[in-house]
């Protein structure tokens, strides 16, 4: 009877000033995944996070560029494994859900399993965060296709081919949006599993700024729409220009038909310019849509260049 090899599992924990919680996170995941490699990436912490994580038994590395997006880029580039589990270092996610998430990825040959947050704690979400999460997740789903209910969860399990084909551009917390859109754009097999979510331990503070980071996520969605759905993006700009041009020219046209005169030349010139600008936007969308198709095909080839762990088993 053939014995299948055990997948190499790594737990990636990006951290910034999580001294209060990091030892508990490392311990909990070491208990639930005893064969996993646990790597903490310290992002310029000033409270001894790295020292505490090392004493707790984790492998500790550093990323000097500030921001979670920079840490994710570094982690994905440096670490080689078959299955990647990424979780925040604030002890709000339940390590007990990790084995089920990993098993779901293996059983269904998925590339991404997101732990969608379920909580009974009133203090788990800061004011406005739950509504903002639903709004941004819904907007992303409307643009790129709906596969997630909690796009911004910091708890996810990923395949090697997902990680090694991920083109990380984000700097901060908007990296979760990029991670979701990467899967949606390439139509990867993904799933969500409910995961218990708790309030931060006493003395621990969130680094997420509600308005600043919410605005950054919104801008990231707009940028990803421009890059990933250029025809739709520029068609909207074209439609706005054409509608505004029509709104300006209709009164002038009525006057011209009645008197044969064009009384407001600046308005007529503005209307014609808006019509031309709308045409330029439409041409840009058509050209960039072809370019985007080529880029998407290259990303898909990069994705296919790394077989799923289950496929490696079949070939071995």
DOMITOR-788968 format. One record per residue (C-alpha): residue number from 1; chain; residue in one letter; x, y, z. Coordinates in nm, 4 decimals. Example, Ala and Ser with C-alpha at 12.3 -4.5 7.8 and 13.67 -1.06 7.14 Angstrom:
<recs>
REC   vexnu   lumlum   rofi         c1         c2         c3
REC       1        A      A     1.2300    -0.4500     0.7800
REC       2        A      S     1.3670    -0.1060     0.7140
</recs>
This chain:
<recs>
REC   vexnu   lumlum   rofi         c1         c2         c3
REC       1        A      X     0.0000     0.0000     0.0000
REC       2        A      X     0.1405     0.3370    -0.1024
REC       3        A      X     0.2009     0.5794     0.1841
REC       4        A      X     0.1406     0.9377     0.0798
REC       5        A      X     0.3932     1.1944     0.2024
REC       6        A      X     0.2895     1.4381     0.4747
REC       7        A      X     0.2432     1.7932     0.3425
REC       8        A      X     0.4860     2.0547     0.4663
REC       9        A      X     0.2713     2.3003     0.6616
REC      10        A      X     0.3914     2.6428     0.7684
REC      11        A      X     0.2106     2.8847     0.9978
REC      12        A      X     0.2917     3.2438     0.9024
REC      13        A      X     0.2254     3.5108     1.1663
REC      14        A      X     0.2835     3.8754     1.0675
REC      15        A      X     0.3330     4.0846     1.3819
REC      16        A      X     0.3680     4.4437     1.4904
REC      17        A      X     0.3731     4.5122     1.8663
REC      18        A      X     0.1866     4.1961     1.9712
REC      19        A      X     0.3873     4.1158     2.2853
REC      20        A      X     0.0701     4.0597     2.4872
REC      21        A      X    -0.0709     3.7929     2.2571
REC      22        A      X     0.2068     3.6363     2.0477
REC      23        A      X     0.3180     3.3670     2.2949
REC      24        A      X    -0.0392     3.2381     2.3206
REC      25        A      X    -0.0779     3.2342     1.9413
REC      26        A      X     0.2470     3.0409     1.8918
REC      27        A      X     0.1579     2.7924     2.1660
REC      28        A      X    -0.1990     2.7324     2.0413
REC      29        A      X    -0.0936     2.6618     1.6843
REC      30        A      X     0.1963     2.4437     1.7968
REC      31        A      X    -0.0549     2.2313     1.9905
REC      32        A      X    -0.3049     2.2073     1.7039
REC      33        A      X    -0.0443     2.1571     1.4297
REC      34        A      X     0.2510     1.9834     1.6002
REC      35        A      X     0.4252     1.9039     1.2694
REC      36        A      X     0.3951     2.2565     1.1318
REC      37        A      X     0.6740     2.5069     1.1041
REC      38        A      X     0.5764     2.8278     1.2847
REC      39        A      X     0.7335     3.1475     1.1538
REC      40        A      X     0.6741     3.4898     1.3079
REC      41        A      X     0.7605     3.7902     1.0921
REC      42        A      X     0.8290     4.0904     1.3116
REC      43        A      X     0.7555     4.4263     1.1517
REC      44        A      X     0.9647     4.6732     1.3553
REC      45        A      X     0.7990     4.5954     1.6893
REC      46        A      X     0.9183     4.8026     1.9846
REC      47        A      X     0.7611     4.5984     2.2666
REC      48        A      X     0.9738     4.2817     2.2562
REC      49        A      X     0.7400     4.0822     2.0307
REC      50        A      X     1.0293     3.9098     1.8519
REC      51        A      X     1.1988     3.8017     2.1758
REC      52        A      X     0.8758     3.6649     2.3235
REC      53        A      X     0.7908     3.4775     2.0020
REC      54        A      X     1.1375     3.3211     1.9913
REC      55        A      X     1.1108     3.2136     2.3556
REC      56        A      X     0.7705     3.0601     2.2789
REC      57        A      X     0.9349     2.8344     2.0191
REC      58        A      X     0.8679     3.0159     1.6929
REC      59        A      X     1.1175     3.0852     1.4179
REC      60        A      X     1.1450     3.4642     1.4029
REC      61        A      X     1.2295     3.6720     1.0973
REC      62        A      X     1.2114     4.0447     1.0285
REC      63        A      X     1.0692     4.2737     0.7625
REC      64        A      X     1.1850     4.6357     0.7894
REC      65        A      X     0.9393     4.7964     0.5465
REC      66        A      X     0.6415     4.8962     0.7604
REC      67        A      X     0.3024     4.7559     0.6726
REC      68        A      X     0.1292     4.4184     0.6553
REC      69        A      X     0.1426     4.4137     0.2747
REC      70        A      X     0.5220     4.4353     0.2829
REC      71        A      X     0.5330     4.1510     0.5363
REC      72        A      X     0.3079     3.9290     0.3230
REC      73        A      X     0.5269     3.9906     0.0172
REC      74        A      X     0.8383     3.8931     0.2132
REC      75        A      X     0.6802     3.5851     0.3718
REC      76        A      X     0.5510     3.4495     0.0424
REC      77        A      X     0.8890     3.5052    -0.1242
REC      78        A      X     1.1036     3.3555     0.1528
REC      79        A      X     0.9102     3.0544     0.2762
REC      80        A      X     0.8718     2.7290     0.0853
REC      81        A      X     0.6013     2.4809     0.1882
REC      82        A      X     0.3097     2.2791     0.0529
REC      83        A      X     0.0405     2.4436     0.2654
REC      84        A      X     0.0534     2.7947     0.4079
REC      85        A      X    -0.1606     2.9047     0.7013
REC      86        A      X    -0.1562     3.2779     0.7679
REC      87        A      X    -0.3025     3.4240     1.0853
REC      88        A      X    -0.2777     3.7530     1.2711
REC      89        A      X    -0.0740     3.7548     1.5897
REC      90        A      X    -0.3420     3.9143     1.8079
REC      91        A      X    -0.4960     3.5930     1.9514
REC      92        A      X    -0.8406     3.6710     1.8099
REC      93        A      X    -0.8539     3.3659     1.5799
REC      94        A      X    -0.9108     3.0126     1.7099
REC      95        A      X    -0.6212     2.7750     1.6387
REC      96        A      X    -0.8619     2.4863     1.6924
REC      97        A      X    -1.0167     2.5551     1.3502
REC      98        A      X    -0.6837     2.5157     1.1669
REC      99        A      X    -0.6864     2.1361     1.1174
REC     100        A      X    -1.0357     2.1462     0.9623
REC     101        A      X    -0.9359     2.4298     0.7285
REC     102        A      X    -0.6258     2.2416     0.6132
REC     103        A      X    -0.8218     1.9194     0.5676
REC     104        A      X    -1.0837     2.1005     0.3602
REC     105        A      X    -0.8121     2.2386     0.1333
REC     106        A      X    -0.6657     1.8909     0.0842
REC     107        A      X    -0.9935     1.6991     0.0481
REC     108        A      X    -1.1440     1.9351    -0.2099
REC     109        A      X    -0.8116     2.0251    -0.3738
REC     110        A      X    -0.8664     2.3926    -0.3088
REC     111        A      X    -0.6225     2.6801    -0.3318
REC     112        A      X    -0.7680     2.9014    -0.0613
REC     113        A      X    -0.9789     2.8454     0.2492
REC     114        A      X    -1.0786     3.1591     0.4403
REC     115        A      X    -1.1835     3.1486     0.8033
REC     116        A      X    -1.4975     3.3641     0.8035
REC     117        A      X    -1.5334     3.5239     1.1433
REC     118        A      X    -1.8171     3.4242     1.3744
REC     119        A      X    -1.8370     3.5900     1.7147
REC     120        A      X    -2.0609     3.6454     2.0147
REC     121        A      X    -1.8241     3.8988     2.1674
REC     122        A      X    -1.9482     4.2571     2.1440
REC     123        A      X    -1.5919     4.3889     2.1655
REC     124        A      X    -1.4495     4.1624     1.8923
REC     125        A      X    -1.5320     4.4181     1.6217
REC     126        A      X    -1.4630     4.7866     1.6660
REC     127        A      X    -1.7482     5.0252     1.5875
REC     128        A      X    -1.8224     5.0329     1.2143
REC     129        A      X    -1.5784     4.7554     1.1227
REC     130        A      X    -1.8407     4.4848     1.0641
REC     131        A      X    -2.0474     4.7133     0.8404
REC     132        A      X    -1.7359     4.8284     0.6533
REC     133        A      X    -1.6252     4.4691     0.6016
REC     134        A      X    -1.9624     4.3729     0.4550
REC     135        A      X    -1.9680     4.6811     0.2327
REC     136        A      X    -1.6178     4.6272     0.0928
REC     137        A      X    -1.6647     4.2509     0.0560
REC     138        A      X    -1.9936     4.3055    -0.1271
REC     139        A      X    -1.8396     4.5667    -0.3569
REC     140        A      X    -1.5488     4.3372    -0.4440
REC     141        A      X    -1.7861     4.0471    -0.5042
REC     142        A      X    -2.0023     4.2608    -0.7345
REC     143        A      X    -1.6982     4.3577    -0.9439
REC     144        A      X    -1.4934     4.0361    -0.9484
REC     145        A      X    -1.7454     3.7650    -0.8627
REC     146        A      X    -1.8870     3.6642    -0.5275
REC     147        A      X    -1.7068     3.3830    -0.3428
REC     148        A      X    -1.6474     3.5338     0.0028
REC     149        A      X    -1.8568     3.6713     0.2849
REC     150        A      X    -1.5569     3.7841     0.4932
REC     151        A      X    -1.2907     3.8979     0.2487
REC     152        A      X    -1.0924     4.0865     0.5142
REC     153        A      X    -1.0422     3.7947     0.7523
REC     154        A      X    -0.6808     3.7569     0.8635
REC     155        A      X    -0.7134     3.3776     0.8912
REC     156        A      X    -0.6602     3.1741     0.5749
REC     157        A      X    -0.5049     2.8526     0.4434
REC     158        A      X    -0.3417     2.8594     0.0994
REC     159        A      X    -0.1834     2.6181    -0.1448
REC     160        A      X     0.1706     2.6590    -0.2701
REC     161        A      X     0.0590     2.7466    -0.6216
REC     162        A      X    -0.1662     3.0202    -0.4836
REC     163        A      X     0.1140     3.1730    -0.2767
REC     164        A      X     0.3865     3.1507    -0.5406
REC     165        A      X     0.1674     3.3077    -0.8112
REC     166        A      X     0.0480     3.5968    -0.5921
REC     167        A      X     0.1685     3.9349    -0.7255
REC     168        A      X     0.1847     4.1306    -0.3995
REC     169        A      X     0.1636     4.5083    -0.4454
REC     170        A      X    -0.0146     4.6305    -0.1303
REC     171        A      X     0.1676     4.8024     0.1532
REC     172        A      X    -0.0768     4.7785     0.4422
REC     173        A      X    -0.3996     4.6091     0.5477
REC     174        A      X    -0.5362     4.6322     0.1932
REC     175        A      X    -0.3336     4.3173     0.1230
REC     176        A      X    -0.6391     4.1072     0.2222
REC     177        A      X    -0.8287     4.2629    -0.0686
REC     178        A      X    -0.5454     4.1709    -0.3058
REC     179        A      X    -0.5424     3.8154    -0.1722
REC     180        A      X    -0.9147     3.7769    -0.2395
REC     181        A      X    -0.9050     3.9344    -0.5858
REC     182        A      X    -0.6090     3.7139    -0.6858
REC     183        A      X    -0.8237     3.4048    -0.6299
REC     184        A      X    -1.1331     3.5553    -0.7923
REC     185        A      X    -0.9510     3.6851    -1.0992
REC     186        A      X    -0.7980     3.3449    -1.1807
REC     187        A      X    -1.1183     3.1605    -1.0796
REC     188        A      X    -0.9331     2.9435    -0.8303
REC     189        A      X    -1.1228     2.6841    -0.6268
REC     190        A      X    -1.1862     2.8477    -0.2895
REC     191        A      X    -1.4035     2.7977     0.0179
REC     192        A      X    -1.4937     2.9568     0.3493
REC     193        A      X    -1.5280     2.7854     0.6851
REC     194        A      X    -1.6820     2.9542     0.9900
REC     195        A      X    -1.4167     3.0332     1.2482
REC     196        A      X    -1.4614     3.1529     1.6027
REC     197        A      X    -1.3450     3.5108     1.6518
REC     198        A      X    -1.2700     3.6647     1.9910
REC     199        A      X    -1.1886     4.0044     2.1338
REC     200        A      X    -0.8244     4.0988     2.1738
REC     201        A      X    -0.6679     4.0122     2.5111
REC     202        A      X    -0.6470     4.2906     2.7680
REC     203        A      X    -0.3619     4.5280     2.6962
REC     204        A      X    -0.3544     4.4507     2.3224
REC     205        A      X    -0.4501     4.7207     2.0733
REC     206        A      X    -0.5544     4.7036     1.7075
REC     207        A      X    -0.3242     4.8668     1.4521
REC     208        A      X    -0.6118     4.9101     1.2047
REC     209        A      X    -0.7234     5.2703     1.1536
REC     210        A      X    -1.0929     5.2626     1.0606
REC     211        A      X    -1.1066     5.5550     0.8184
REC     212        A      X    -0.7505     5.5568     0.6856
REC     213        A      X    -0.7323     5.1850     0.6160
REC     214        A      X    -1.0922     5.1705     0.4948
REC     215        A      X    -1.0090     5.4425     0.2421
REC     216        A      X    -0.6946     5.2551     0.1358
REC     217        A      X    -0.8960     4.9368     0.0829
REC     218        A      X    -1.1505     5.1282    -0.1254
REC     219        A      X    -0.8713     5.2770    -0.3378
REC     220        A      X    -0.7205     4.9294    -0.3758
REC     221        A      X    -1.0536     4.7971    -0.5045
REC     222        A      X    -1.0657     5.0852    -0.7569
REC     223        A      X    -0.7061     5.0184    -0.8661
REC     224        A      X    -0.7653     4.6461    -0.9000
REC     225        A      X    -1.0805     4.7185    -1.1016
REC     226        A      X    -0.8840     4.9454    -1.3339
REC     227        A      X    -0.6125     4.6830    -1.3753
REC     228        A      X    -0.8311     4.3728    -1.3771
REC     229        A      X    -1.1536     4.4992    -1.5390
REC     230        A      X    -1.0348     4.7921    -1.7537
REC     231        A      X    -1.3198     4.7765    -2.0068
REC     232        A      X    -1.5822     4.8063    -1.7337
REC     233        A      X    -1.3813     5.0758    -1.5521
REC     234        A      X    -1.3271     5.2973    -1.8562
REC     235        A      X    -1.6769     5.2292    -1.9915
REC     236        A      X    -1.8179     5.3896    -1.6778
REC     237        A      X    -1.5947     5.6930    -1.7325
REC     238        A      X    -1.7051     5.7017    -2.0977
REC     239        A      X    -2.0732     5.6848    -2.0021
REC     240        A      X    -2.0361     5.9695    -1.7505
REC     241        A      X    -1.8668     6.1922    -2.0096
REC     242        A      X    -2.1292     6.1161    -2.2759
REC     243        A      X    -2.4202     6.1750    -2.0388
REC     244        A      X    -2.2730     6.5063    -1.9248
REC     245        A      X    -2.2093     6.6074    -2.2872
REC     246        A      X    -2.5694     6.5258    -2.3802
REC     247        A      X    -2.6982     6.7204    -2.0799
REC     248        A      X    -2.5037     7.0275    -2.1947
REC     249        A      X    -2.5860     7.0038    -2.5658
REC     250        A      X    -2.9624     6.9424    -2.5477
REC     251        A      X    -3.0538     7.3048    -2.4578
REC     252        A      X    -2.8158     7.4334    -2.7255
REC     253        A      X    -2.9639     7.2000    -2.9831
REC     254        A      X    -3.3148     7.3208    -2.9032
REC     255        A      X    -3.2068     7.6817    -2.9503
REC     256        A      X    -3.0261     7.5997    -3.2732
REC     257        A      X    -3.3270     7.4184    -3.4215
REC     258        A      X    -3.5541     7.7079    -3.3290
REC     259        A      X    -3.3336     8.0015    -3.4349
REC     260        A      X    -3.0420     7.8605    -3.6341
REC     261        A      X    -2.8058     8.0198    -3.3801
REC     262        A      X    -2.5605     7.8766    -3.1256
REC     263        A      X    -2.5622     8.1343    -2.8450
REC     264        A      X    -2.3106     7.9733    -2.6062
REC     265        A      X    -1.9983     7.8599    -2.7901
REC     266        A      X    -1.7984     7.7714    -2.4752
REC     267        A      X    -2.0721     7.5284    -2.3696
REC     268        A      X    -2.0801     7.3764    -2.7166
REC     269        A      X    -1.7024     7.3346    -2.7163
REC     270        A      X    -1.7146     7.1783    -2.3683
REC     271        A      X    -1.9862     6.9356    -2.4781
REC     272        A      X    -1.7891     6.8303    -2.7867
REC     273        A      X    -1.4738     6.7889    -2.5771
REC     274        A      X    -1.6578     6.5682    -2.3296
REC     275        A      X    -1.7848     6.3541    -2.6165
REC     276        A      X    -1.4311     6.3134    -2.7499
REC     277        A      X    -1.2985     6.2367    -2.4021
REC     278        A      X    -1.5650     5.9679    -2.3648
REC     279        A      X    -1.4479     5.8125    -2.6911
REC     280        A      X    -1.0871     5.8171    -2.5664
REC     281        A      X    -1.1926     5.6415    -2.2448
REC     282        A      X    -1.3734     5.3721    -2.4450
REC     283        A      X    -1.0711     5.3124    -2.6699
REC     284        A      X    -0.8442     5.2936    -2.3622
REC     285        A      X    -1.0761     5.0349    -2.2103
REC     286        A      X    -1.0774     4.8218    -2.5265
REC     287        A      X    -0.6979     4.8313    -2.5641
REC     288        A      X    -0.6249     4.7679    -2.1954
REC     289        A      X    -0.8781     4.4848    -2.1858
REC     290        A      X    -0.6667     4.2998    -2.4427
REC     291        A      X    -0.3496     4.3737    -2.2442
REC     292        A      X    -0.5164     4.2538    -1.9233
REC     293        A      X    -0.6183     3.9288    -2.0884
REC     294        A      X    -0.2521     3.8626    -2.1724
REC     295        A      X    -0.1434     3.9475    -1.8173
REC     296        A      X    -0.4109     3.7207    -1.6717
REC     297        A      X    -0.2974     3.4349    -1.8941
REC     298        A      X     0.0620     3.4829    -1.7746
REC     299        A      X    -0.0498     3.4796    -1.4110
REC     300        A      X    -0.2496     3.1646    -1.4750
REC     301        A      X     0.0554     2.9981    -1.6318
REC     302        A      X     0.2587     3.0955    -1.3242
REC     303        A      X    -0.0162     2.9437    -1.1109
REC     304        A      X    -0.0118     2.6201    -1.3119
REC     305        A      X     0.3669     2.6051    -1.2818
REC     306        A      X     0.3281     2.4919    -0.9194
REC     307        A      X     0.1218     2.1719    -0.8919
REC     308        A      X    -0.1171     2.1248    -0.6035
REC     309        A      X     0.0153     1.9000    -0.3268
REC     310        A      X    -0.2483     1.6380    -0.4143
REC     311        A      X    -0.1264     1.6355    -0.7754
REC     312        A      X     0.2310     1.5873    -0.6551
REC     313        A      X     0.1113     1.2831    -0.4638
REC     314        A      X    -0.0439     1.1396    -0.7764
REC     315        A      X     0.2761     1.1916    -0.9791
REC     316        A      X     0.5120     1.0535    -0.7110
</recs>
